[in-house]
Amino acid sequence: MQRYRDLSGHSGVIAYAIKPDAIDVQFAGGAVYTYTVASAGRVHIQQMKRLARSGSGLATYISQHVRDAYAARSEPND
């Protein structure tokens, strides 16, 4: 996982991992959500990758556009 830069200083996202057709997003509580092209759609995955790399807007985008469209969820101790 790569640390999320969070330019605003207020994001709930702390890390991410970009995969060919997916992105893993770790939130402050420790849970990791995997969003895939199949679960969220290619347009959303591409936008989430752009936002992750830029360090701005990822948590807001997730809450507004893909909220529950994740393929998997894991807790830190899973």
C-alpha positions in Angstrom: 0.0 0.0 0.0 1.1 3.5 -0.7 0.5 6.3 1.8 -2.2 8.7 0.6 -0.8 12.2 0.6 -4.0 14.0 1.7 -3.3 17.5 0.7 -6.3 18.8 2.7 -5.3 17.2 6.0 -8.8 15.9 6.6 -9.2 12.7 4.6 -10.5 9.5 6.0 -8.2 7.7 3.4 -4.7 6.8 4.7 -3.4 4.5 2.0 -4.1 2.9 -1.4 -2.9 0.3 -3.8 -3.4 0.6 -7.5 -4.0 -2.6 -9.5 -4.7 -3.0 -13.2 -8.5 -3.3 -12.9 -8.9 -2.2 -9.2 -7.9 0.0 -6.4 -7.6 -0.9 -2.7 -8.3 1.9 -0.3 -7.5 1.8 3.4 -9.5 4.1 5.6 -8.5 5.6 9.0 -10.2 2.8 10.9 -7.9 0.3 9.2 -10.4 -1.4 7.0 -9.3 -2.0 3.4 -11.9 -1.8 0.6 -11.3 -3.2 -2.8 -13.1 -1.4 -5.7 -12.9 -3.2 -9.0 -14.0 -2.4 -12.6 -16.6 -5.1 -12.2 -18.0 -3.7 -8.9 -17.8 0.0 -9.5 -17.2 0.5 -13.2 -14.2 1.5 -15.3 -14.9 5.2 -15.2 -15.1 5.3 -11.4 -11.9 3.2 -11.0 -9.9 5.4 -13.4 -11.1 8.5 -11.5 -10.3 7.0 -8.1 -6.8 6.2 -9.4 -6.2 9.7 -10.6 -7.5 11.1 -7.2 -5.3 8.7 -5.2 -2.2 9.7 -7.2 -3.0 13.4 -6.8 -3.6 13.2 -3.0 -6.8 15.1 -3.1 -10.5 14.3 -3.2 -10.5 10.5 -3.0 -12.6 10.1 0.2 -15.2 12.6 -1.1 -15.4 10.9 -4.5 -15.9 7.5 -2.8 -18.7 8.8 -0.6 -20.5 10.6 -3.4 -20.1 8.1 -6.3 -19.1 4.5 -5.3 -19.9 4.3 -1.6 -21.0 0.6 -1.4 -19.8 -0.5 -4.8 -16.8 -2.4 -3.4 -15.9 -6.0 -4.3 -14.3 -6.9 -0.9 -13.7 -5.5 2.5 -11.1 -6.6 5.0 -10.2 -5.6 8.5 -6.6 -5.0 9.6 -6.4 -8.3 11.4 -8.0 -10.4 8.6 
